[in-house]
Amino acid sequence: MRARFQPKQISSTTTVDANGGVIHGVFVSSGTNPTFQIYDNTSATGDPIVETVTGTAGTFYELNAAYGTGLHVVVGGTSPEMTILYRQGG
């Protein structure tokens, strides 16, 4: 049985996971013009998994993307609140 996705609430740029895994998606809870960009890394370098997305509060963005190095999320906008759903490992 596969492990369930873990939720991580964020409101600023952060490394969600420093290992490989799968990101299921991003739920944007609130904010004015909230944005996110996601990297397969532990910093905002290299090729992004997701280019910059301007989200809408109350919307879930399904990704189902694997990452190998880490899961780093760059957050922008005014007072953004998001939940990242991810799973370590495959």
N, C-alpha and C positions, 0 to 999 in steps of 0.2 A: 504494500500500500504506500502510495506517495505521501510525503509530508504535505500538510496544508500550507497555504501561503501565510506569511507573517505580515502583520500590519506595522508600519512605522510612520508616525505622524511627524511631519516636518513643517517648518515655517521659514527656513533659510537654507542656503546651500550647505550640503552635507554629504559625507560618504555613508551610505546606508549599509553597505556590506563590503568587506575587504577581501572577499573570496569569490569564487565562481558560483553561479546559480541561474535562476530564471526570474525575471520581473514579469508579473502578471499584468500590472497596470497601475495607473495613478488616478486617485479620486481627488478632485479639486473641491474642497469644502467651502472656501470663501476667499475673498480678496478682490481688489480692484485691478483689472488687467493682469491676473496671475499668469506667470509664465514658468515653463520648466524645460530643461534640456538634460538629457541623460547620457552618461558616458560609461563605457566598459573600461573603467579605470578607478583609481582611488583619488583622482584629481580631474580637473576639467581640461584634460589634454587628450590628444589622439582623436580617432574618429568617433563621433557620437553615435549612440544607438538610436537616439531620437533627436532630430534638430529641434530648434526652439518652437514650442507650442504655446500659443496664448489660449489659456483655458477659460472655461465658463464654470462658475460656482454651481455645485450640485451635479457635476458631470464626471462619469468614469471613462477613462481612456484606456482601453484594453490593448496590451502590447504583446504579451506572451513571447518575449525575446530572451534568449540565453546571453549570459555574460561570463567571461572567463577570468578576468583580473579583479574586478570589483564593480560596485554599483555606486556611481557618484551622480548626484542630482543637483543641478544648478537651478536656483529658484529666483524669480524676479517678480516685480509688480509691487503693489502696496498691500501690506498685511496679508500675504498669501498663507493659506493653510491647506496642506495636502496630506493624503495618506498614500504611502507607497506599499503595494502588496507584492512581496517577493518570497522566494524560497531559495535557501542555500543548497548547493549541490545541483544535480540534474533533475 
